[in-house]
């Protein structure tokens, strides 16, 4: 199969690089400075075993690629806020031999945080696969991606969305497992994704106030996560337990920095640090806020983090520039407003 990586950033670049390194055919889709750097210098992939360079086909969209092949797999790894545009672009592309379009014929694999992209995809594509992404990867600069996981680069649970498995999922998983990943094929991929979502609720805290290292920030995350757990319980949404996740990871994936640096913050912090002007908070903390409104559960902390993260992105504020103590004060204030049945300030 040929893998077309739509969004060759941190996650997409790491998956594409490892697949290419194992001998699989890979095409990278990127825009702007990333497209220029990948075209000119190749994908520079920094790993614990050293920096690897892959000279791969790079396109900025389907027009540059031409007709799709019947053995193509589309891997969507853009941020969720960019998913709708990417799906609209790729869905109508013809498949060679008069086999219809990508939306009707080809598998689309959503390798992203959150749960919304695969729902968006299922409106357009017939064959959608979800992935729970455990992959410590960083977009370093245009053309350069690092992945510090060892001995595996990552663990990627995969399954049909909304549920089930099939031969395509198993073939994709087999290719990933030849490429330094573990890829369990599961019939309930959303159960793993919702568990990951609870962990990703910390992304906005990191984006606003930096890496979660101190007790004050960790306690705030516990409160934010508790809101998320209450919402999922009210919605009747199952998720993998922390014990189950630890057992799945075991010692198969550890963070092993290869340049002496401490582990950086997550994908939301990286978005702010790059000054992209957008952030995925609407689909992480915002997912909890949405479910809370649907099921009558107050979510003041997640709503606060969603607003703050979006403000930081829109105003291009420095990542991690708000003191944790100030963020905790705002969080306490937000909870107090809800307890007093007063509207939150916008």
Steps between C-alpha positions, in 0.01 A plus 500: 500500500607859442458732797405862432570700815269801499673734744868414527560670835608335823268198499469471123872545448585238762255245356607574143869487586475168679288345221750620239789367706339156497474508121139608457398746229418838653386838365511806726242777473605836641460872445707816519841486664458133588433411136801702385736346757384143436535549125847653520662305783279196559346398831762528772384261768677515837480182704690336788707311242602821322370738233357330193423673171228377265466637148131439441246631250351824637181666374290792616171339399337238281544697176877456524455126554250424228263204512505295814577129491273222618766395754532847656442561871427860602642582843346819640739655751421870483373673813125451543426867428639437150321169441188625322701685236728201445207260474323725249818515293569127486150345500415569131839398355457229234641152548680349201313267268164667538467359851315800636640751747714489810193556717329191363791266450806567714568449871547820699698464823460778760826516697412799717416612851138513607199328347343757269699451179377148440142619545565771241664241276208259518275767347717490187687166493352150505804329657628683806751366752583655835839494667584562864837673469762442769795654324742749662589705192596863448502733202845653543512732198391477136620168367612368837299269727621320811361191670660395828305183577699181559523212444178561304436837339135485602191290566212547256176319582300477177148394411205579276296801600255497666584140594628171368807366322574370151776376274608852403552595864707186549713570191566859608586378849740243358680771302522722810636215708780454247575870545588532872142532622268274692158509336233300683189449287201559724123498439446787746757759396292788640534353849876553472460841341278632779757381752767691307267802484494518880880522496493761225291731722837602643611635161339839555650531847843440348431739214404780738733432795775266380596139561315336789780455750391657828242386752272800440464429128455127551223558753325728254519228236345252745203736539470548124515125443239438769262724304572293191439172679169629639389603152590166342316320778189712444520438125545125549829504309743222591875554505803287576613518862838637599604149604403366159695776327808438713482130421470578128807725509708302749866566432451484123505876462712731714601860447873497436629849415795473265624859520514541878186710513201440728173390350318791343133585524229351282350583164298803617812665647679427173223677305539812713876483485485491121255793491253318277208712623287191568487231766309173553336598832150505348534126438664404831370712789223610264388139455447477876318835501272381219416171671447686827242727339328206334476304825455774759843479663680828585849523347635842608866393505501352153305797365754736655795312349330488161449878503848578626671270249304653213582851622870417523492358146298783349715770662820299442600525863814324614444135587515435875507870588223498764615416851345181636383687809306745282343216303396324821345825625298532178395137535378555857313808386335308212381226736368760745295671227335170408432412863333839545296436183643809333602519133870471427676803362594465135 
